[in-house]
């Protein structure tokens, strides 16, 4: 569930975040861009740190941690990030009319996460409501939620076996996808005409595509555990094996029903609604 929510929106502007040490850390540059409408957020942040150090002697960098976040080129780079408490301090140094509404929004995000830790079902309920408001069918939502749980179980297993880098998670996911559907995630997105970087392929899958994705990932989890994989390379072998089990299921079904499972159909008619930005902001 955590990895599904690594991008949030405030007033139609995206803010990257990463789950680290049991709390959210937000991209400071993204927050600066939200509050200042600067055309060069990185430069503004650099000058802000310099000005604050000269005027008050406070080094704003001490409120940050260097954590890896995805960039426009889809690669991950060390980025200044701050947790909620530190971000409140940084915001004090930024003159902006948006500061107060942003603080309220940030506090709400943090409070919801505390609630979810105490009662994990709340997180699932919020995701369910998110899809319901968009107009997704109920039976599809049930499969999507189950898929999220299976995905989380798999990534937790990978992480416990030494897979730490986001790029490695992406490679392993592509191995399952290639084995199952003969397409990488990016190739599949292109096939479905998903052109925006923030569009989640699974939000545009049909019932059977979701089910086969679950089969591949659940099989990979169980194979990884049974083989007691250690490290990236061994996990990669299991990912191919798990995806191959899903592929065999797909091939057998396609033979029986006489048509391909892989579909160009998507849910763009739902996800392109104007309401999308408002819903994302609430999440």
N, C-alpha and C positions, 0 to 999 in steps of 0.2 A: 504493500500500500504506500509506503514511504516513497519508493522510486516513481510511483505513478503521479506524485504530487510535487515534483521538483521544480515546477514552474507555476507561478501564480501571477495574478493580474490585479493591479490597482489603477482604477480610472483608465482602463484600456491600455496600460503600459505594463510590459512583462518584467517580472523580477525573478531572477534565478535564485535558487536556494539549495542547500545540501544538508542532509541529516548527518550530524557529527556529534559524538559524545552525548547522545540521547537528547539532542535539541536541534532546532533549525538554525542554520547560519545563512544569512542573506548576502547577496552580492552588494557591496557598498556602492560600487559604480552604478549599478542599476537603480539603487535607491536615490542616489544623487541625480540621476537622469529624470526620475519621477518628480522630485521636489523642485528642480531648477529649470527644467525644460532646456537644459544646455545642449548645444549641438555637439559638444565634445565633453562627455561626462568624465572621461579619464583625466583630461587636462584640468577640469574643474576640481576634481578630487585631489589632484596633485597640488594645485594652488591653495586649496582649502587647508590641507595639512601644513603647508609651509606658512600660511598666514596665521593659523592657530598656534603654531610653535613659536612664532616671533612675537605674537601679541600676549599670549597667556602662558607660554612655556609648556603647554600640553601637547604631547605627541599623539595625535589621533591614531596613528598606526598601532599603538599599544592596545587599542581596543579591537584590533582585527586579528584574524588568523588567515594564513595563506592556505586555501583549500582549492581543489581542482573543480572547475566548472566548465561546461561546454561553451565554446565560442561560436562565432558565425560560420566558421569552417568545419564545424562538427567535431573538432578536436578539443581536448581538455587541457586547460592551462591553470597554473596557480593564480588565484585571484583573491584580492582583499575581501574577506567575509567577516560578518559580525553577528553574534547572537542577538536576541531581542533586547536584552539589557544594555549591551554595548551600543547597539544601534540607536537606542534612545539618547545616549550621550552624544553620539556623532550628530544626530539631527539637531541638537541644541546649537550647533555651530553653523547651521545652514539657514540663512534668512529665507523663509518661504511661507506663503499663505497656506500652502498645502500641508505644512508641518503637523498641525493639530489633527486634521482628519486622517492623516497618515498614521499618526500615533494611535488613534482610536482603532483604526483598521489593524495595525500591527498587534495591538493588545488583544484584539478579538482572535486573530490567527493563533497567537500563543495560548490563549485561554482554551480554544477548541482543541489544541493538541494535548493540553493537560487532561481535558475531559476524555479524550480518546485513549490516553494511557491508562486512566482509571477504569474505563469501560470501552474496550476495543470495538464493541458492536456499534458504537456511535460513529466511528470512522466509516464502517460499511453502510450505515444508514445514510450518511451524508453523500456518499458516492451514489447510492441508489436514488436518492432524491435528485441529485444532479442529472442523472440519465433520464429519470421520469419527466423532469421539467423540460428536457430537450425534446421529448416525444418518442423515445425508444420503446419498443414493445417490451412488455413485462417479462416474457419468457427469455428474450434476448438479454435483458438486464441480469436475470438470474445466472445465466451462463457467464456473462462478463464478470460478475462479482466472484463466481467460483474460480474463473480463470486468474483473477488477481490474486486470490489466496494461494493457488497452486504455483503461480509465478513467484510469489514472495517466499514460499517454502523452498523453491529451487535456488533462488539467489542467496538465501540464508545458508543453504547447504554449500554452495560454491564459496561463499565468503569464509565459512568455517574451515574450508579445505585449502585456503591460501590464495584464493582469487580476490584481489583487492582493487585493481585498477578498473575504472569505468570502461576503458577501451576493451579490456579482456571480457567483461560482461557482455559487451556488444558483439564481440567475435563469437563467443559461445552461443549467444542467441541466434546469430546468423547461421551457425552450424546446424542448429535444430531446424531453423526455417528452410535452409537449403535441402536438408535431408527430407523434410516433410513435404514441402511444396515445390522444390526445385527452384526456389527464388530466395535471394537474400531479403532482408527486411526492406531495404531501399528499393530493390527491384520490384518487390510486391507493392510498395507504395506507388511507384510509377505506373505499375499495371492497373492500379485502381484510381489513377489520376489524382493522387494526393500530392500536391505541389508545395505545400507549406511545411516548414521544418517542425512546427509544433503540432502537426497532425499525427495522432496516435493510430497506427495501422489497425490495432485491435478494435478501435472504436468504429471501424468500417468493415469489419468481417461479418460474414454470414454465420448462421448457426453452426453449420458444419465446419466452417473454417475455424471458429472459436473452439469447437469440440476437439478437432484434430490438433490444434495448438496446445490444448490442455493435455491431450494424450501424449504428445511429444515431450512436453515439459515434465509431466508426472512420471513418465517412463524414464526420463533422464535422471530425475531425482532418485528414483528407486535403484537404478543401475549404479549411479554414483555411490550410493550408500552400500550396496551389496559388494561392489568392487573395492570399497574403501579408498577411493581416489585421493591422491595427494597432488596438489599443484595444478597449474593451468593445463598442461599437456594431457594429463590423465583425465581431467574433467572434459577436455575437448573430445577425446575418444568416446566418452560416455554420451556426450551431447549428440554426436553423429549416430550412435546406436539408438538413442531414444527417439531421435527424429526419424530414423529408418523404420521403427515400429509404427509410428504414426503414418509414414508413407505407405507401408504395406496395408494398413487399414484403409487409407484413402483409395489405393489402387483396387482393392477388393470391392469396396463400395461402388466405385465408378464403374466397375465391370458389371455389377448387379443392376445398377440403375440406368446405365447406358448414357451417362453424361458426366462431364467434369465437375468436380467439387469446387475447384478454384474459380472464383467469379470476379468480374470487373465491377460488380455492384458495390455501392458504398452508401454511407449515410450523410453525404454532403448536404442533402436537402434539409437535414436537421442541424448539423454542426455549423452551417453558415448563417443560422438565424442571428438576428441582431442581439437577441437575448444572451448569446453565448458569452460575451464579455462580462455581462452583469453576473452570470452564474459563476464564471471563473473567479471573479473578484470575491464572491461570497465564500468560495472554497478556500 
